[in-house]
């Protein structure tokens, strides 16, 4: 899984204590929400392959299960994005 670093901020310097940098990082980037949204979107994409596999095998019951899981993952990603926007804006 690829993680990105926040954009460089002029008020954070490399000679600050680690605790200060960590506090700034948490204030700038709600990391757990970013991870959650990425995981939900990744799962939704993965479910597309699972749906196609189930359909190829003509297993509509399993395909429907995967469609529901995909919809839940998309909903989770959307909720996570809304919370992330709210926290970044404040």
C-alpha positions as a Python dict, from the first residue, in 0.01 Angstrom:
ca = {
    (1, 'X'): (0, 0, 0),
    (2, 'X'): (135, 339, -97),
    (3, 'X'): (122, 623, 154),
    (4, 'X'): (180, 984, 61),
    (5, 'X'): (332, 1256, 272),
    (6, 'X'): (159, 1589, 325),
    (7, 'X'): (258, 1890, 121),
    (8, 'X'): (556, 2081, 259),
    (9, 'X'): (450, 2345, 510),
    (10, 'X'): (659, 2650, 578),
    (11, 'X'): (581, 2645, 952),
    (12, 'X'): (720, 2292, 1003),
    (13, 'X'): (1096, 2253, 1006),
    (14, 'X'): (1307, 1939, 1018),
    (15, 'X'): (1487, 2049, 1335),
    (16, 'X'): (1168, 2042, 1546),
    (17, 'X'): (1129, 1762, 1802),
    (18, 'X'): (957, 1447, 1674),
    (19, 'X'): (653, 1499, 1900),
    (20, 'X'): (596, 1845, 1753),
    (21, 'X'): (623, 1715, 1399),
    (22, 'X'): (384, 1430, 1479),
    (23, 'X'): (131, 1672, 1633),
    (24, 'X'): (154, 1895, 1324),
    (25, 'X'): (116, 1594, 1092),
    (26, 'X'): (-198, 1482, 1275),
    (27, 'X'): (-340, 1834, 1261),
    (28, 'X'): (-267, 1869, 888),
    (29, 'X'): (-356, 1519, 769),
    (30, 'X'): (-616, 1301, 943),
    (31, 'X'): (-415, 996, 839),
    (32, 'X'): (-659, 730, 958),
    (33, 'X'): (-937, 881, 747),
    (34, 'X'): (-711, 892, 443),
    (35, 'X'): (-624, 526, 497),
    (36, 'X'): (-991, 436, 546),
    (37, 'X'): (-1107, 609, 227),
    (38, 'X'): (-826, 446, 28),
    (39, 'X'): (-909, 103, 170),
    (40, 'X'): (-1279, 143, 87),
    (41, 'X'): (-1206, 254, -268),
    (42, 'X'): (-954, -25, -316),
    (43, 'X'): (-1206, -279, -192),
    (44, 'X'): (-1477, -141, -423),
    (45, 'X'): (-1239, -183, -717),
    (46, 'X'): (-1147, -536, -606),
    (47, 'X'): (-1517, -625, -583),
    (48, 'X'): (-1557, -538, -952),
    (49, 'X'): (-1320, -822, -1040),
    (50, 'X'): (-1502, -1056, -801),
    (51, 'X'): (-1837, -963, -958),
    (52, 'X'): (-1704, -1036, -1306),
    (53, 'X'): (-1562, -1370, -1192),
    (54, 'X'): (-1893, -1471, -1033),
    (55, 'X'): (-2087, -1365, -1342),
    (56, 'X'): (-1852, -1562, -1566),
    (57, 'X'): (-1930, -1868, -1352),
    (58, 'X'): (-2303, -1776, -1373),
    (59, 'X'): (-2323, -1757, -994),
    (60, 'X'): (-2572, -1475, -954),
    (61, 'X'): (-2603, -1524, -579),
    (62, 'X'): (-2233, -1461, -521),
    (63, 'X'): (-2228, -1179, -777),
    (64, 'X'): (-2509, -1007, -585),
    (65, 'X'): (-2320, -1047, -257),
    (66, 'X'): (-2016, -880, -413),
    (67, 'X'): (-2232, -599, -557),
    (68, 'X'): (-2367, -530, -209),
    (69, 'X'): (-2014, -534, -65),
    (70, 'X'): (-1903, -296, -339),
    (71, 'X'): (-2192, -58, -264),
    (72, 'X'): (-2105, -67, 107),
    (73, 'X'): (-1740, 10, 29),
    (74, 'X'): (-1837, 303, -193),
    (75, 'X'): (-2068, 435, 79),
    (76, 'X'): (-1790, 404, 339),
    (77, 'X'): (-1550, 591, 109),
    (78, 'X'): (-1802, 871, 59),
    (79, 'X'): (-1866, 905, 432),
    (80, 'X'): (-1492, 904, 499),
    (81, 'X'): (-1434, 1173, 235),
    (82, 'X'): (-1703, 1392, 392),
    (83, 'X'): (-1540, 1363, 735),
    (84, 'X'): (-1198, 1427, 587),
    (85, 'X'): (-1319, 1745, 412),
    (86, 'X'): (-1478, 1863, 735),
    (87, 'X'): (-1158, 1814, 935),
    (88, 'X'): (-929, 1967, 675),
    (89, 'X'): (-1155, 2272, 645),
    (90, 'X'): (-1144, 2339, 1019),
}
